[in-house]
Amino acid sequence: MAIVTKKEFRHFFRDRAATFLLLACALLTLVNIFTVILKVRVSDLQVPVRYTEYALTLDRGHWTVLYELALFSALIFALNAALAIKIRALRKTYALGMLMLTLLVLVLGFLVTNALVGLLAA
């Protein structure tokens, strides 16, 4: 059985609010992925990958760890989009709520990505 059928796609994309939220999530995901791809450079040095406020220090790691931020955004978008399309058949408001929460998570992920990638220049 397919995860999402054509009938579910058609019903989902007839709803303007759901389509707008899905496109906003997709755009934010693409912006986050391109931000990581364009700003992360190959380096032999360890780069900041996490900020710890308790000790006021930067945890350092290999530069490839920063690509996990883009992978996280893509994974969150793909899974939640598929679930929202499936849930739309049950309740429209549940699907819209899920997409709004997905947008919130992606915005927070974008802010964290920009903060960590901004530390690379410092």
C-alpha positions in Angstrom: 0.0 0.0 0.0 1.3 3.4 -1.0 2.0 5.8 1.9 0.0 8.7 0.2 -2.5 8.1 -2.5 -3.4 10.3 -5.5 -6.8 10.9 -4.0 -5.3 12.2 -0.8 -3.0 14.5 -2.7 -5.9 16.0 -4.7 -8.0 16.6 -1.6 -5.0 18.1 0.3 -4.0 20.5 -2.5 -7.6 21.8 -3.0 -7.3 23.3 0.5 -5.6 26.7 0.1 -4.5 27.1 3.7 -2.9 23.6 3.9 -1.2 24.2 0.5 0.1 27.6 1.7 1.5 26.1 4.9 3.1 23.2 3.1 4.8 25.6 0.6 6.0 27.8 3.4 7.5 24.8 5.1 9.1 23.6 1.9 10.6 27.1 1.2 12.0 27.4 4.7 13.5 23.9 4.4 15.2 24.8 1.1 16.5 28.1 2.5 17.9 26.2 5.5 19.6 23.6 3.4 21.1 26.1 1.0 22.3 28.2 4.0 24.2 25.2 5.3 25.6 24.2 1.9 26.8 27.7 1.0 28.2 28.7 4.4 29.9 25.6 5.7 33.4 25.2 4.4 35.8 22.2 4.5 38.2 22.7 7.4 40.9 20.6 9.1 40.2 22.6 12.3 37.3 21.7 14.6 34.4 24.1 14.3 31.8 25.1 16.9 28.8 22.7 16.7 27.0 23.5 20.0 26.8 26.4 22.4 26.6 25.5 26.1 25.2 28.4 28.2 25.9 26.7 31.5 29.6 26.7 31.0 29.6 29.6 28.5 31.7 27.5 26.1 31.5 26.3 22.6 31.6 22.5 22.0 33.7 21.8 19.0 33.5 19.0 16.4 34.2 18.1 12.8 32.7 20.4 10.2 30.5 17.7 8.7 28.4 17.7 11.8 26.9 21.0 10.7 25.3 19.2 7.7 23.1 17.4 10.2 21.2 20.6 10.6 20.1 20.5 7.0 19.3 16.8 7.2 17.2 17.5 10.3 15.2 20.1 8.4 14.6 17.9 5.4 13.6 14.9 7.5 11.2 17.0 9.6 9.6 18.4 6.5 9.3 15.1 4.7 7.8 13.2 7.6 5.4 15.9 8.7 4.2 16.7 5.2 3.4 13.0 4.6 1.6 12.8 7.9 -0.3 16.0 7.3 -1.5 14.7 4.0 -2.7 11.4 5.6 -4.3 13.1 8.5 -6.1 15.6 6.3 -8.5 12.8 5.3 -9.5 12.5 9.0 -9.6 16.1 10.1 -8.6 19.3 8.4 -7.8 21.1 11.6 -5.4 18.5 12.7 -3.5 18.7 9.5 -3.3 22.5 9.7 -2.2 22.3 13.3 0.6 19.9 12.4 1.8 22.0 9.5 1.8 25.1 11.8 3.9 23.3 14.4 6.2 22.0 11.6 6.7 25.6 10.5 7.5 26.6 14.0 10.1 23.9 14.4 11.6 24.8 11.0 11.9 28.5 12.0 13.6 27.5 15.3 15.9 25.2 13.3 16.7 28.0 10.9 17.6 30.3 13.8 19.8 27.7 15.3 21.5 27.0 12.0 22.2 30.7 11.4 23.6 31.1 14.9 26.0 28.1 14.5 27.0 28.9 11.0 27.6 32.5 12.0 30.1 31.3 14.6 32.2 29.8 11.8 33.4 33.3 10.8 34.3 34.2 14.4 
